[in-house]
Amino acid sequence: MPRRTVLRVSTFLCAVAFAAWPALAQDRPLYVNRDFRFGVIFPGQPMERDIAYTTRTGDSVSAREFFIERGDARYSVTIVQFATGPSVSRRTVEHAAENLRRRGEIMFQAYANYDPGMPGRQLNIRETNGRQLRASVYMYDHRLYITEASAEPGDVAAIQFEQSIMMLEPDGTDADRSGIDFVFAVIGDVFRRILPD
């Protein structure tokens, strides 16, 4: 690819990223809960409640659900903390994903690790009521993270919610070791290669 084309593409991507970032941050602030170790862009202030979660072995364990209901749309994050067992379990993630698959016609699904060693699934499901369920399941450090955005197809808040989930370390930093820092490092490397000293 010619240097000018690479430069134009890189410049365009940087401009879009930097232009969009402040607007997103102002429009829908990131909700962070350090006690339950997650962050996500909710379309408002979520409510929370304790719920029971049924594991793949049939046991019932307590979980915490954070949610917003707006009209027919619903956005939720469920955190299930396991006191015992492995730090991560692909079978536990798959069980949660299977429960989501039962909600309708699968439009898209993928194995999507949050970061190496942190198993996950991403699902897009057409529900029987006509809404689209955008969901993900991840597990890290004895915690199962289940996100669900059930809204009209193309709902911007649902797309933003789906893509914004963050799992946090005890100190509040993102558990994703690549994340945005990796993206900016790659962009910086591209500029270093194509721009003269």
N, CA, C and O of each residue as an XYZ file, in Angstrom:
788
protein
N       0.847     -1.173      0.000
C       0.000      0.000      0.000
C       0.894      1.239      0.000
O       1.844      1.298      0.781
N       0.621      2.229     -0.850
C       1.441      3.430     -0.897
C       1.417      4.166      0.443
O       0.444      4.115      1.195
N       2.557      4.868      0.712
C       2.679      5.580      1.990
C       1.571      6.605      2.182
O       1.063      6.762      3.293
N       1.188      7.303      1.122
C       0.142      8.324      1.250
C      -1.188      7.703      1.653
O      -1.913      8.260      2.478
N      -1.509      6.553      1.073
C      -2.757      5.878      1.413
C      -2.754      5.444      2.872
O      -3.739      5.635      3.586
N      -1.641      4.856      3.314
C      -1.524      4.440      4.709
C      -1.667      5.641      5.634
O      -2.352      5.571      6.655
N      -1.021      6.735      5.272
C      -1.087      7.941      6.087
C      -2.512      8.471      6.154
O      -2.980      8.850      7.227
N      -3.213      8.503      5.012
C      -4.599      8.985      5.001
C      -5.501      8.106      5.845
O      -6.303      8.608      6.632
N      -5.375      6.799      5.685
C      -6.193      5.867      6.462
C      -5.898      6.009      7.948
O      -6.821      6.086      8.759
N      -4.619      6.043      8.311
C      -4.238      6.174      9.719
C      -4.724      7.494     10.300
O      -5.243      7.537     11.416
N      -4.552      8.568      9.540
C      -5.002      9.885      9.998
C      -6.510      9.896     10.189
O      -7.011     10.426     11.181
N      -7.239      9.308      9.234
C      -8.684      9.248      9.331
C      -9.118      8.469     10.570
O      -9.984      8.927     11.315
N      -8.521      7.289     10.798
C      -8.890      6.469     11.955
C      -8.610      7.196     13.262
O      -9.428      7.157     14.181
N      -7.476      7.851     13.352
C      -7.149      8.618     14.562
C      -8.125      9.758     14.765
O      -8.591      9.997     15.879
N      -8.435     10.463     13.683
C      -9.366     11.593     13.793
C     -10.735     11.133     14.262
O     -11.346     11.763     15.126
N     -11.218     10.028     13.691
C     -12.511      9.491     14.098
C     -12.486      9.075     15.566
O     -13.400      9.401     16.323
N     -11.430      8.350     15.971
C     -11.338      7.886     17.359
C     -11.305      9.052     18.330
O     -12.021      9.048     19.331
N     -10.480     10.049     18.044
C     -10.353     11.183     18.958
C     -11.583     12.073     18.942
O     -11.948     12.642     19.971
N     -12.227     12.201     17.789
C     -13.430     13.036     17.704
C     -14.597     12.383     18.430
O     -15.382     13.066     19.088
N     -14.716     11.066     18.312
C     -15.844     10.359     18.915
C     -15.686     10.190     20.412
O     -16.680     10.170     21.137
N     -14.457     10.066     20.889
C     -14.228      9.745     22.308
C     -14.883     10.745     23.255
O     -15.611     10.313     24.149
N     -14.666     12.081     23.115
C     -15.295     13.017     24.049
C     -16.814     12.984     23.973
O     -17.484     13.102     24.999
N     -17.371     12.825     22.765
C     -18.828     12.796     22.627
C     -19.411     11.595     23.349
O     -20.422     11.717     24.040
N     -18.787     10.440     23.195
C     -19.273      9.245     23.881
C     -19.145      9.406     25.391
O     -20.048      9.042     26.145
N     -18.029      9.947     25.814
C     -17.802     10.092     27.255
C     -18.811     11.053     27.869
O     -19.244     10.843     29.002
N     -19.198     12.105     27.144
C     -20.149     13.062     27.685
C     -21.566     12.541     27.597
O     -22.364     12.762     28.508
N     -21.896     11.850     26.510
C     -23.266     11.407     26.280
C     -23.667     10.268     27.206
O     -24.759     10.291     27.773
N     -22.818      9.290     27.364
C     -23.137      8.123     28.177
C     -21.922      7.778     29.027
O     -21.032      7.056     28.577
N     -21.882      8.285     30.238
C     -20.706      8.033     31.061
C     -20.574      6.557     31.431
O     -21.562      5.832     31.548
N     -19.354      6.149     31.606
C     -19.060      4.779     31.985
C     -19.478      4.555     33.439
O     -19.045      5.279     34.336
N     -20.316      3.554     33.662
C     -20.699      3.175     35.015
C     -19.639      2.194     35.506
O     -19.376      1.188     34.847
N     -19.032      2.474     36.651
C     -17.993      1.610     37.215
C     -18.425      1.151     38.591
O     -18.831      1.958     39.428
N     -18.335     -0.153     38.823
C     -18.632     -0.713     40.136
C     -17.407     -1.511     40.573
O     -17.177     -2.626     40.104
N     -16.632     -0.929     41.472
C     -15.388     -1.579     41.899
C     -15.656     -2.755     42.823
O     -14.853     -3.687     42.869
N     -16.767     -2.741     43.565
C     -17.082     -3.868     44.445
C     -17.328     -5.137     43.633
O     -16.883     -6.221     44.010
N     -18.045     -4.991     42.509
C     -18.340     -6.148     41.660
C     -17.417     -6.218     40.444
O     -17.562     -7.096     39.593
N     -16.479     -5.298     40.372
C     -15.362     -5.323     39.433
C     -15.778     -5.345     37.965
O     -15.387     -6.228     37.200
N     -16.585     -4.343     37.592
C     -16.919     -4.189     36.175
C     -17.214     -2.725     35.876
O     -17.482     -1.924     36.771
N     -17.156     -2.409     34.597
C     -17.568     -1.114     34.086
C     -18.314     -1.332     32.786
O     -18.008     -2.263     32.040
N     -19.299     -0.476     32.507
C     -20.077     -0.593     31.275
C     -20.787      0.733     31.034
O     -21.021      1.494     31.973
N     -21.126      1.011     29.791
C     -21.875      2.230     29.486
C     -23.363      1.897     29.504
O     -23.919      1.407     28.522
N     -23.996      2.175     30.648
C     -25.450      2.035     30.771
C     -26.109      3.291     30.187
O     -25.514      4.368     30.227
N     -27.325      3.170     29.648
C     -28.031      4.357     29.159
C     -28.761      5.095     30.289
O     -29.873      5.580     30.082
N     -28.166      5.184     31.452
C     -28.754      5.822     32.629
C     -28.207      5.161     33.887
O     -27.323      4.307     33.814
N     -28.733      5.557     35.031
C     -28.288      4.988     36.310
C     -28.986      3.646     36.546
O     -30.215      3.596     36.599
N     -28.217      2.556     36.688
C     -28.866      1.249     36.848
C     -29.410      1.023     38.255
O     -28.934      1.601     39.231
N     -30.413      0.172     38.322
C     -30.884     -0.359     39.602
C     -30.107     -1.649     39.826
O     -29.448     -2.143     38.911
N     -30.179     -2.195     41.029
C     -29.504     -3.464     41.296
C     -30.330     -4.303     42.256
O     -31.112     -3.790     43.056
N     -30.130     -5.620     42.149
C     -30.854     -6.545     43.016
C     -30.099     -7.864     43.101
O     -29.316     -8.209     42.216
N     -30.348     -8.589     44.177
C     -29.800     -9.935     44.335
C     -30.723    -10.913     43.626
O     -31.945    -10.811     43.725
N     -30.131    -11.859     42.913
C     -30.906    -12.897     42.227
C     -30.246    -14.247     42.474
O     -29.118    -14.319     42.960
N     -30.959    -15.310     42.135
C     -30.392    -16.663     42.199
C     -29.967    -17.060     40.790
O     -30.683    -16.809     39.820
N     -28.800    -17.678     40.688
C     -28.288    -18.155     39.408
C     -28.109    -19.662     39.505
O     -27.521    -20.160     40.465
N     -28.616    -20.392     38.509
C     -28.504    -21.855     38.498
C     -27.278    -22.253     37.699
O     -27.171    -21.931     36.516
N     -26.353    -22.953     38.341
C     -25.113    -23.380     37.704
C     -25.368    -24.576     36.797
O     -26.475    -25.113     36.763
N     -24.346    -24.989     36.067
C     -24.478    -26.137     35.156
C     -24.704    -27.438     35.906
O     -25.188    -28.408     35.322
N     -24.358    -27.479     37.200
C     -24.590    -28.683     38.004
C     -25.951    -28.654     38.691
O     -26.311    -29.595     39.399
N     -26.712    -27.570     38.483
C     -28.038    -27.456     39.077
C     -28.068    -26.757     40.423
O     -29.141    -26.563     40.996
N     -26.902    -26.375     40.937
C     -26.857    -25.648     42.205
C     -27.341    -24.215     41.996
O     -27.187    -23.643     40.917
N     -27.922    -23.655     43.037
C     -28.355    -22.272     43.007
C     -27.365    -21.450     43.829
O     -27.119    -21.742     44.999
N     -26.796    -20.409     43.195
C     -25.852    -19.541     43.891
C     -26.357    -18.101     43.781
O     -27.090    -17.761     42.852
N     -25.963    -17.273     44.726
C     -26.420    -15.882     44.686
C     -25.612    -15.105     43.642
O     -24.438    -15.382     43.396
N     -26.278    -14.140     43.049
C     -25.668    -13.283     42.031
C     -26.223    -11.882     42.218
O     -27.203    -11.676     42.933
N     -25.588    -10.929     41.569
C     -26.035     -9.540     41.631
C     -26.314     -9.076     40.214
O     -25.480     -9.224     39.320
N     -27.511     -8.507     40.017
C     -27.895     -7.998     38.700
C     -27.999     -6.476     38.756
O     -28.608     -5.914     39.666
N     -27.391     -5.823     37.765
C     -27.465     -4.382     37.576
C     -28.236     -4.178     36.281
O     -27.873     -4.757     35.258
N     -29.304     -3.358     36.298
C     -30.166     -3.303     35.120
C     -30.879     -1.963     34.982
O     -31.050     -1.204     35.936
N     -31.285     -1.718     33.740
C     -32.126     -0.578     33.387
C     -33.202     -1.094     32.447
O     -32.919     -1.853     31.520
N     -34.431     -0.680     32.689
C     -35.537     -0.974     31.784
C     -36.061      0.354     31.266
O     -36.478      1.215     32.041
N     -36.035      0.514     29.932
C     -36.515      1.736     29.284
C     -37.492      1.349     28.198
O     -37.089      0.865     27.140
N     -38.772      1.557     28.447
C     -39.775      1.106     27.489
C     -39.697     -0.404     27.348
O     -39.755     -1.130     28.340
N     -39.564     -0.879     26.109
C     -39.434     -2.319     25.865
C     -37.988     -2.803     25.941
O     -37.737     -4.006     25.869
N     -37.041     -1.885     26.085
C     -35.623     -2.258     26.104
C     -35.164     -2.565     27.530
O     -35.641     -1.979     28.502
N     -34.219     -3.506     27.620
C     -33.658     -3.878     28.922
C     -32.159     -4.109     28.760
O     -31.720     -4.796     27.837
N     -31.380     -3.527     29.671
C     -29.918     -3.637     29.659
C     -29.511     -4.163     31.024
O     -29.905     -3.600     32.046
N     -28.727     -5.236     31.057
C     -28.347     -5.787     32.365
C     -26.948     -6.389     32.352
O     -26.454     -6.873     31.334
N     -26.338     -6.337     33.526
C     -25.083     -7.027     33.800
C     -25.334     -7.879     35.032
O     -25.768     -7.373     36.067
N     -25.061     -9.168     34.919
C     -25.187    -10.080     36.053
C     -23.802    -10.573     36.424
O     -23.048    -11.038     35.569
N     -23.472    -10.469     37.695
C     -22.182    -10.933     38.208
C     -22.445    -12.094     39.148
O     -23.153    -11.961     40.146
N     -21.858    -13.243     38.807
C     -21.951    -14.428     39.656
C     -20.562    -14.681     40.205
O     -19.618    -14.905     39.448
N     -20.438    -14.647     41.524
C     -19.128    -14.888     42.130
C     -19.126    -16.286     42.741
O     -19.991    -16.636     43.545
N     -18.128    -17.077     42.336
C     -17.995    -18.443     42.827
C     -16.948    -18.474     43.933
O     -15.798    -18.087     43.726
N     -17.359    -18.937     45.109
C     -16.443    -18.970     46.254
C     -15.380    -20.052     46.102
O     -14.265    -19.914     46.606
N     -15.734    -21.130     45.402
C     -14.790    -22.240     45.220
C     -14.716    -22.587     43.735
O     -15.470    -22.057     42.919
N     -13.804    -23.473     43.410
C     -13.666    -23.914     42.029
C     -12.574    -23.155     41.313
O     -11.862    -22.348     41.910
N     -12.448    -23.425     40.017
C     -11.374    -22.781     39.248
C     -11.624    -21.293     39.049
O     -12.760    -20.823     39.097
N     -10.544    -20.569     38.825
C     -10.640    -19.129     38.583
C     -11.417    -18.839     37.300
O     -12.179    -17.874     37.239
N     -11.225    -19.672     36.277
C     -11.985    -19.581     35.032
C     -12.424    -20.981     34.629
O     -11.734    -21.964     34.900
N     -13.582    -21.060     33.979
C     -14.101    -22.349     33.537
C     -14.850    -22.157     32.228
O     -15.879    -21.483     32.182
N     -14.327    -22.755     31.169
C     -15.003    -22.672     29.871
C     -16.373    -23.354     29.917
O     -17.300    -22.932     29.226
N     -16.498    -24.390     30.716
C     -17.793    -25.080     30.834
C     -18.835    -24.181     31.500
O     -20.010    -24.205     31.133
N     -18.400    -23.395     32.472
C     -19.307    -22.448     33.131
C     -19.746    -21.368     32.153
O     -20.920    -21.002     32.117
N     -18.812    -20.860     31.365
C     -19.130    -19.858     30.347
C     -20.087    -20.444     29.318
O     -21.061    -19.794     28.939
N     -19.823    -21.657     28.865
C     -20.664    -22.295     27.855
C     -22.078    -22.542     28.380
O     -23.045    -22.405     27.631
N     -22.209    -22.903     29.654
C     -23.535    -23.104     30.255
C     -24.349    -21.798     30.197
O     -25.520    -21.807     29.817
N     -23.718    -20.685     30.576
C     -24.404    -19.394     30.542
C     -24.776    -19.015     29.108
O     -25.863    -18.491     28.865
N     -23.872    -19.282     28.158
C     -24.151    -18.987     26.754
C     -25.310    -19.828     26.237
O     -26.141    -19.341     25.472
N     -25.366    -21.088     26.652
C     -26.465    -21.971     26.226
C     -27.806    -21.451     26.727
O     -28.803    -21.521     26.008
N     -27.844    -20.930     27.949
C     -29.085    -20.342     28.468
C     -29.530    -19.166     27.609
O     -30.725    -18.984     27.379
N     -28.580    -18.368     27.135
C     -28.907    -17.231     26.280
C     -29.389    -17.693     24.906
O     -30.309    -17.102     24.340
N     -28.779    -18.735     24.374
C     -29.158    -19.239     23.039
C     -30.619    -19.673     22.988
O     -31.238    -19.634     21.925
N     -31.167    -20.079     24.103
C     -32.556    -20.551     24.160
C     -33.565    -19.416     23.981
O     -34.765    -19.666     23.862
N     -33.089    -18.187     23.960
C     -33.992    -17.042     23.921
C     -34.491    -16.709     22.515
O     -35.345    -15.837     22.357
N     -33.970    -17.391     21.496
C     -34.451    -17.105     20.151
C     -33.527    -17.639     19.078
O     -32.759    -18.573     19.306
N     -33.612    -17.033     17.905
C     -32.828    -17.457     16.750
C     -31.430    -16.832     16.809
O     -31.289    -15.615     16.923
N     -30.415    -17.670     16.731
C     -29.037    -17.186     16.803
C     -28.664    -16.544     15.473
O     -28.675    -17.197     14.429
N     -28.334    -15.258     15.523
C     -27.911    -14.526     14.333
C     -26.395    -14.532     14.217
O     -25.849    -14.555     13.114
N     -25.720    -14.512     15.355
C     -24.256    -14.477     15.388
C     -23.801    -15.008     16.744
O     -24.415    -14.730     17.774
N     -22.717    -15.774     16.726
C     -22.092    -16.183     17.978
C     -20.606    -16.422     17.723
O     -20.198    -16.839     16.639
N     -19.821    -16.145     18.747
C     -18.379    -16.304     18.590
C     -17.752    -16.604     19.932
O     -18.207    -16.133     20.974
N     -16.692    -17.402     19.883
C     -15.812    -17.527     21.031
C     -15.043    -16.220     21.070
O     -14.428    -15.832     20.076
N     -15.071    -15.552     22.178
C     -14.441    -14.232     22.228
C     -13.785    -14.043     23.591
O     -14.399    -13.497     24.508
N     -12.549    -14.490     23.723
C     -11.849    -14.282     24.983
C     -11.734    -12.795     25.260
O     -11.456    -12.009     24.354
N     -11.946    -12.410     26.502
C     -11.772    -11.013     26.894
C     -10.306    -10.636     26.757
O      -9.968     -9.539     26.312
N      -9.450    -11.557     27.145
C      -8.004    -11.447     27.053
C      -7.511    -12.895     27.140
O      -8.263    -13.743     27.619
N      -6.327    -13.213     26.718
C      -5.880    -14.601     26.818
C      -6.056    -15.151     28.243
O      -5.644    -14.526     29.220
N      -6.670    -16.318     28.332
C      -6.919    -16.950     29.622
C      -8.222    -16.522     30.282
O      -8.530    -16.968     31.387
N      -8.999    -15.652     29.609
C     -10.284    -15.179     30.139
C     -11.368    -15.538     29.127
O     -11.694    -14.734     28.254
N     -11.930    -16.755     29.243
C     -12.839    -17.250     28.204
C     -14.132    -16.447     28.117
O     -14.618    -15.897     29.104
N     -14.671    -16.401     26.898
C     -15.918    -15.679     26.706
C     -16.667    -16.104     25.468
O     -16.159    -16.849     24.629
N     -17.894    -15.610     25.373
C     -18.763    -15.812     24.216
C     -19.450    -14.489     23.922
O     -19.750    -13.720     24.835
N     -19.696    -14.228     22.653
C     -20.517    -13.104     22.232
C     -21.647    -13.650     21.384
O     -21.434    -14.495     20.515
N     -22.848    -13.162     21.642
C     -24.028    -13.685     20.964
C     -24.933    -12.551     20.509
O     -25.070    -11.526     21.178
N     -25.539    -12.765     19.363
C     -26.551    -11.871     18.834
C     -27.742    -12.745     18.487
O     -27.630    -13.644     17.654
N     -28.897    -12.487     19.125
C     -30.037    -13.392     19.021
C     -31.298    -12.599     18.673
O     -31.561    -11.554     19.268
N     -32.068    -13.093     17.719
C     -33.374    -12.507     17.414
C     -34.383    -13.174     18.342
O     -34.678    -14.361     18.205
N     -34.901    -12.403     19.277
C     -35.847    -12.948     20.250
C     -37.221    -13.120     19.612
O     -37.518    -12.516     18.581
N     -38.050    -13.945     20.232
C     -39.377    -14.231     19.682
C     -40.279    -12.993     19.670
O     -41.247    -12.951     18.911
N     -39.982    -11.992     20.493
C     -40.778    -10.764     20.536
C     -40.322     -9.734     19.499
O     -40.851     -8.623     19.461
N     -39.333    -10.097     18.646
C     -38.858     -9.204     17.603
C     -37.665     -8.349     18.001
O     -37.034     -7.727     17.147
N     -37.352     -8.314     19.296
C     -36.190     -7.549     19.732
C     -34.918     -8.334     19.452
O     -34.949     -9.538     19.198
N     -33.806     -7.627     19.505
C     -32.499     -8.241     19.305
C     -31.779     -8.288     20.639
O     -31.681     -7.275     21.332
N     -31.278     -9.451     21.000
C     -30.512     -9.621     22.227
C     -29.036     -9.620     21.866
O     -28.556    -10.497     21.148
N     -28.328     -8.623     22.374
C     -26.877     -8.544     22.223
C     -26.316     -8.945     23.581
O     -26.555     -8.264     24.578
N     -25.576    -10.040     23.622
C     -25.135    -10.568     24.910
C     -23.681    -11.017     24.865
O     -23.128    -11.306     23.804
N     -23.083    -11.065     26.044
C     -21.740    -11.624     26.169
C     -21.628    -12.318     27.509
O     -22.339    -12.001     28.463
N     -20.714    -13.275     27.555
C     -20.430    -14.007     28.788
C     -18.914    -14.113     28.895
O     -18.245    -14.525     27.947
N     -18.379    -13.741     30.049
C     -16.940    -13.853     30.300
C     -16.735    -14.394     31.714
O     -17.620    -14.289     32.563
N     -15.573    -14.966     31.954
C     -15.245    -15.406     33.302
C     -13.799    -15.062     33.606
O     -12.899    -15.253     32.788
N     -13.609    -14.539     34.834
C     -12.273    -14.159     35.279
C     -12.264    -14.081     36.802
O     -13.176    -13.513     37.403
N     -11.248    -14.643     37.416
C     -11.030    -14.527     38.857
C     -12.269    -14.921     39.665
O     -12.701    -14.180     40.548
N     -12.832    -16.082     39.359
C     -13.987    -16.655     40.067
C     -15.281    -15.875     39.853
O     -16.242    -16.063     40.599
N     -15.320    -15.001     38.843
C     -16.519    -14.215     38.572
C     -17.002    -14.489     37.155
O     -16.220    -14.490     36.204
N     -18.295    -14.718     37.034
C     -18.943    -14.872     35.735
C     -19.659    -13.560     35.431
O     -20.450    -13.079     36.243
N     -19.383    -12.980     34.261
C     -19.968    -11.713     33.837
C     -20.920    -12.006     32.684
O     -20.495    -12.517     31.648
N     -22.201    -11.690     32.849
C     -23.184    -11.906     31.789
C     -23.811    -10.550     31.445
O     -24.428     -9.915     32.300
N     -23.653    -10.112     30.202
C     -24.276     -8.856     29.774
C     -25.390     -9.170     28.789
O     -25.267    -10.067     27.955
N     -26.484     -8.413     28.899
C     -27.626     -8.592     28.015
C     -28.219     -7.231     27.677
O     -28.547     -6.446     28.567
N     -28.353     -6.962     26.389
C     -29.061     -5.772     25.927
C     -30.156     -6.257     24.985
O     -29.881     -6.679     23.862
N     -31.395     -6.194     25.452
C     -32.545     -6.624     24.664
C     -33.282     -5.369     24.217
O     -33.902     -4.681     25.028
N     -33.211     -5.073     22.909
C     -33.788     -3.834     22.383
C     -34.129     -4.016     20.916
O     -33.869     -5.064     20.325
N     -34.719     -2.974     20.339
C     -35.021     -3.000     18.914
C     -33.720     -3.154     18.120
O     -32.691     -2.618     18.530
N     -33.745     -3.870     17.002
C     -32.537     -3.972     16.179
C     -32.018     -2.579     15.809
O     -32.790     -1.696     15.436
N     -30.711     -2.400     15.918
C     -30.102     -1.119     15.587
C     -30.107     -0.107     16.719
O     -29.637      1.015     16.534
N     -30.626     -0.473     17.892
C     -30.651      0.435     19.040
C     -29.217      0.832     19.409
O     -28.410     -0.021     19.777
N     -28.905      2.130     19.308
C     -27.536      2.609     19.532
C     -27.082      2.342     20.960
O     -25.942      1.934     21.178
N     -27.955      2.564     21.931
C     -27.584      2.329     23.333
C     -27.234      0.863     23.566
O     -26.328      0.565     24.343
N     -27.939     -0.059     22.904
C     -27.664     -1.496     23.054
C     -26.313     -1.856     22.450
O     -25.563     -2.645     23.025
N     -26.003     -1.282     21.298
C     -24.711     -1.546     20.653
C     -23.584     -1.019     21.525
O     -22.582     -1.701     21.744
N     -23.754      0.199     22.021
C     -22.735      0.809     22.873
C     -22.562      0.008     24.164
O     -21.438     -0.232     24.603
N     -23.661     -0.399     24.760
C     -23.629     -1.207     25.980
C     -22.881     -2.505     25.734
O     -21.993     -2.878     26.502
N     -23.247     -3.195     24.651
C     -22.641     -4.493     24.322
C     -21.122     -4.396     24.188
O     -20.397     -5.277     24.652
N     -20.650     -3.340     23.563
C     -19.225     -3.224     23.274
C     -18.397     -2.615     24.397
O     -17.171     -2.567     24.301
N     -19.045     -2.151     25.455
C     -18.310     -1.386     26.465
C     -17.964     -2.152     27.736
O     -17.323     -1.587     28.622
N     -18.362     -3.409     27.860
C     -18.132     -4.130     29.113
C     -16.636     -4.229     29.427
O     -15.819     -4.546     28.563
N     -16.310     -3.954     30.671
C     -14.930     -4.059     31.158
C     -14.929     -4.883     32.436
O     -15.752     -4.663     33.324
N     -14.010     -5.824     32.527
C     -13.788     -6.545     33.774
C     -12.618     -5.869     34.464
O     -11.617     -5.539     33.828
N     -12.749     -5.667     35.764
C     -11.755     -4.894     36.487
C     -10.943     -5.745     37.458
O     -11.427     -6.730     38.016
N      -9.709     -5.333     37.634
C      -8.848     -5.904     38.661
C      -9.270     -5.326     40.014
O     -10.016     -4.348     40.050
N      -8.810     -5.908     41.123
C      -9.176     -5.356     42.435
C      -8.829     -3.879     42.606
O      -9.503     -3.173     43.356
N      -7.786     -3.403     41.920
C      -7.393     -1.990     42.047
C      -8.186     -1.070     41.117
O      -7.944      0.137     41.090
N      -9.136     -1.634     40.350
C      -9.979     -0.829     39.478
C      -9.478     -0.679     38.059
O     -10.145     -0.046     37.242
N      -8.314     -1.246     37.735
C      -7.814     -1.159     36.364
C      -8.448     -2.247     35.503
O      -8.902     -3.271     36.013
N      -8.473     -2.013     34.207
C      -9.061     -2.959     33.260
C      -8.236     -4.247     33.238
O      -7.010     -4.198     33.138
N      -8.905     -5.393     33.329
C      -8.214     -6.683     33.290
C      -7.696     -7.014     31.896
O      -6.864     -7.908     31.742
N      -8.180     -6.304     30.877
C      -7.709     -6.502     29.509
C      -6.331     -5.872     29.381
O      -6.185     -4.653     29.481
N      -5.333     -6.696     29.163
C      -3.967     -6.204     29.128
C      -3.594     -5.571     27.794
O      -2.553     -4.923     27.683
N      -4.443     -5.757     26.773
C      -4.155     -5.118     25.487
C      -4.996     -3.855     25.361
O      -4.448     -2.753     25.330
N      -6.307     -3.993     25.287
C      -7.241     -2.878     25.310
C      -6.849     -1.682     24.472
O      -6.183     -1.821     23.446
N      -7.265     -0.504     24.912
C      -7.046      0.731     24.163
C      -5.569      1.095     24.112
O      -5.116      1.687     23.132
N      -4.803      0.748     25.159
C      -3.375      1.034     25.138
C      -2.708      0.339     23.954
O      -1.828      0.904     23.304
N      -3.137     -0.895     23.682
C      -2.596     -1.652     22.561
C      -2.938     -0.960     21.238
O      -2.084     -0.837     20.361
N      -4.198     -0.506     21.098
C      -4.632      0.156     19.870
C      -3.791      1.397     19.612
O      -3.308      1.610     18.500
N      -3.618      2.224     20.656
C      -2.838      3.449     20.470
C      -1.365      3.148     20.244
O      -0.690      3.902     19.544
N      -0.848      2.066     20.817
C       0.543      1.686     20.559
C       0.721      1.302     19.092
O       1.724      1.658     18.472
N      -0.254      0.573     18.534
C      -0.182      0.184     17.120
C      -0.262      1.420     16.231
O       0.511      1.551     15.282
N      -1.197      2.334     16.531
C      -1.327      3.550     15.731
C      -0.040      4.364     15.807
O       0.432      4.885     14.796
N       0.534      4.471     17.021
C       1.794      5.197     17.188
C       2.910      4.571     16.385
O       3.734      5.273     15.799
N       2.940      3.237     16.356
C       3.967      2.534     15.587
C       3.815      2.804     14.091
O       4.806      2.979     13.383
N       2.562      2.838     13.613
C       2.317      3.134     12.196
C       2.836      4.527     11.857
O       3.493      4.716     10.834
N       2.541      5.498     12.713
C       3.012      6.869     12.449
C       4.523      6.948     12.486
O       5.115      7.650     11.667
N       5.168      6.249     13.413
C       6.626      6.271     13.470
C       7.252      5.707     12.209
O       8.321      6.153     11.790
N       6.597      4.733     11.603
C       7.146      4.111     10.400
C       6.969      4.951      9.147
O       7.807      4.913      8.246
N       5.869      5.716      9.087
C       5.583      6.413      7.840
C       5.975      7.891      7.848
O       6.125      8.506      6.792
N       6.139      8.453      9.046
C       6.493      9.876      9.095
C       7.997     10.033      9.209
O       8.659      9.257      9.899
N       8.543     11.048      8.524
C       9.998     11.278      8.617
C      10.342     11.774     10.023
O       9.504     12.346     10.721
N      11.619     11.536     10.425
C      12.081     11.979     11.748
C      12.167     13.479     11.827
O      12.537     14.022     12.868
